[in-house]
Structure formats: C-alpha cells, structure tokens
Amino acid sequence: MIHEEMTEFAASLPRHGALAGLDLGTKTIGVAISDGLRSVASPITVIRRTKFTQDAQALLALIADRGLAGLVLGLPRNMDGSEGPRAQATRAFARNMTRLTDLPIAYWDERLSTVAAERALLEGDTSRKRRAEVIDQVAAGYILQGALDRLRHIATHG
C-alpha cells in the first residue's frame, strides 16, 4: 500500500525491521538500507535500470534477502513544491511495485538529497569517477535518513 503521509506509513509498519530508501533515476536506482531498529541509513548499492520487470526483480530479491519491512521512495518535486514528469514516473513505479509486494511504500521529498550527497562526497575528497559511481546510493541514504528521522519523531511525539 502507498502512503502519502509519513504518519500513515509509520502506523502500517511492524515495530522493528529494516527499511529501504530508493533514489529512482532514469538510468539507475540508488539503494540504501536501514538497520532493524531504523536509526541509521547505509547506502548499499546501485541497480542499473533496464525495464520495470527486471528492476523490480532486483528490488524484490533485495527485499527478500534483507527481510525489509517497507520502502521509502524519493519523490523529486520541483523547488516550488509542484510535481513534474520525474515525480509522476516515481508514482507510477510505486503503483507498479504494489502489484508485486505487500510492503508499505512511502514517499520522501528528495529535493535536496542529491545536492547534499554531492556536497558530502566533495567534502570527503571523493574522485569524480567514484562520485559518479556512488552518488545515487548516497542520495538514497539521505532520503532514507530523512524518513527515519521523521519516523522517530512520530514515534516519540505522536
């Protein structure tokens, strides 16, 4: 089921269990995974996109291997908050995933995640080639960490 609000997403999750954060690009899907207590997001991989069925199979394998409890998809809004073609493509991807898995799915505003990831990699003196290889999974980490922080706030403040 897709949840527009993080409070609904939080209510649909089991008490424990890792989540995945996804940064859906046109060529790749950056993937980050949380720990079981949902406190820290770790960038883990990049899936090279081909077509939906193969992309979904790679994600479903990851879900099964890691025993994931939910998915957080970065929603690329425009800076004014409106949604363009990339946001619509993300929503379509989420709808297609609901046909293949019962895991709860939430969206997280990813407007500045790639900028933050790029800045962190630059500050870490990462080479241009290496930045290109890891930027999507690091952005997925920023997306997931933002959602984890919000979920923790919901749990402690209602």
N, C-alpha and C positions, 0 to 999 in steps of 0.2 A: 504494500500500500504506500502511496506517495503522500507525504505530509508537507503542507506549505508552511506550517508553524512548528518551531522547534519544541514548543510545549507538547504538542500532539505527538511529535516524534519521540520525545522523552517518555511519554506515557505508554507508547507502543513497544518500548524496548524491555528486554529482560533486565534484571538487576545488574548482572555482570555480562561481559562478553565484548570482544574487540569489535571496533567499527572500522570501515574502510572509507577513506576520503578519495574522491576521484576528481582529477583535473582533466576534463574532456577537451582535447584539442582536435583539430581536423586531421592531424597525422598520428598523434599519439594520445594515450591515456596515462597520465601520471597517477601513481597509486601510492597512498600512504596508509598505514595500519596503526591502530592504537593498541595499547596494552589492554588486558582484560578488565582492568579497573577504570579504563577510559580517562587516564590522566595525561598521557604523552602520545603524541603522533610521531611516527617514524616513517620517513619516505623509504619505500622499498623497491619499487620497480617502475618501468615504463612499458606499456603494452603498445606495440606498433599496430596502428589501426589498419584493417583491411576492409571487411564488411561486417555489419552488425552481428551476424550469427557467429563469426569467428571471434570478434571482440567479446561478445557475451560469453562464449565458451571459456575463454581465458579468465574472465572475471568469475564465472561460476566455479571454475577449478580452484581459484584463489579463495573464494568464499568457503568451499568445502575443506580445503587444506587448513585454513586458519580458523574454521569454526566461527565465522563472523556473525554478528548479531544485527547489523544494519549497515546501510550505505549513505554517505553524505556526498552529494554531487555539487561541485562548484557551479553556481549559476552566474554566467557572465552578463551582468547588467551593464547598461551604458552609465556613464558618470552621472547622468541626471536621474538615474533610477529606472529608466524605461528598459524594455527588453527588445532586442533586435534578433536577427536571424540565428546567431550563435546560442542565445538563450532558448529560442524555440527548438533548436536542434537538441539541446540538453534535455528539455522537457520531453521531446519525442523519444530520446534514448531511455529516459526514466520509465515512460509508459511501456516501451518495448520490454524493458527488464522486468516489469511487474508480471508479464506473461510467463516469465521463466523462473522467478523466485518469489517466495512469500516474505522475504526480508523487508522490513520497513525502509523506506527511502526518504531522505530529506534533502532540501536544497540549502546551500550556504552562499551568501553573497560573496563572490570571489573578486570583486572589482580590483582590489589592490594586491591580491595574493602573488601574482607573477612579478609585480614591481618589488614587493618585499622579498621574494625569493631571489630575484636578481641582485638586489642590494646585499643580501646576506652572503651570496656566493662571491660577489665582488669584494666584500669586506674580508672574506676568507681567502682572498687571493687565488681563487679558482681560475684555472686557464679557460680561455674562450671555448676550446673544444670540449672540455669537461663540463662547463656550464651548459652548453647545448645538450649534452647527454643527460644531465640530471635536473634541469630547470623544471620540467613538468612534474617530476615526483616531489621536488622540494615545494613547488606551488601546491601540490596536493596535501603536503604536510601542513602548510599554512591554512589551507581550507579546513582540514580536519581538526587542527588545533583550535581554531576559532570556534568550531562547533562543539568541541569537547569543553572548552571554557564556558560556553553558553549553557551546555547541559549541566555542568557542575553548579552554575549559578541557579539554574531552575531547581536542582535538587536541594540546594541549601536555602533558597528564598521562596520557593513555591511558584 
